[in-house]
Amino acid sequence: MNWARLASALAGALLFGAVQVRAESLQVQPALVDVVAPSAASTITLRNEGTTPTNVQIRVFRWSQVNGEESLQPTDDVVASPPAVTLLPGTDYVARIVRVVKRPVATEEAYRLLVDELPDASRAKTGTVRLLVRHSIPVFFGSQARTPPSLDWTISRQDGRLIVSAHNRGGTRLRISALLLRDVSGHKISFGGGLVGYALGQSTMRWAAPASGRKFATKGSVSISGQGNDGPINAVAPVVAAP
């Protein structure tokens, strides 16, 4: 299939009003699951706010950060029950998330729960585009002895872009938002006011700055500010050679 041609045709149809796009109907709560031992299970609530039945698939993946990048791998350590369900219009359904592996949690384990709305060809209508929904829910299983996050920051350049690296020496993730960089000359680069990402425990994560940063410092140090799930972020990071 020529995806570029399909995207172009869809864009044109939307522009001239030939295609109706249906609004999102699948809702999932909560937005994050955090389970502390000895507990080994939690729940999520699915809701169909549409006018037709919705088929939903629920999968769990082990979530890690390898060489500064996100990685999702299939796992049998944590399961969703049931793995699939049909939601009638206006109804709720409670699904369980269970850590079934007997191995004790050492510090904190990270997973991603993918909740997908599945297509239903029997209800497809000509001239209607159904945008299927995917919810990606962070799931954490932690021990009572898990250590708090502790981040070491560095700034580097790669292919002309500024790269922000955060190495979390602690045993617990840190949710990072509203990240702002400021060099010694007062130049600023903002990542916006929303979520930047997570620095998982005992892991390193990297993010490319949204601006080129050509006027930004090439040596010395950079001030970093932002918001973490446990309070404000204020740090000083060295500018280093590319990783």
JOCOR-V766909 format. One record per helix or strand. SS is the DSSP state (hx for helix, st for strand). FROM is the first residue (numbers start at 1). TO is the last residue. If there is no record, write none. Layout:
ss=<SS SS>
from=<FROM FROM>
to=<TO TO>
This chain:
ss=<hx st st st st st st st st st st hx st st st st st st st st st st>
from=<3 20 26 32 41 54 68 78 84 92 108 121 128 134 151 161 174 188 195 203 221 231>
to=<15 22 29 36 48 66 74 81 87 99 118 123 130 142 158 168 183 190 199 208 228 239>
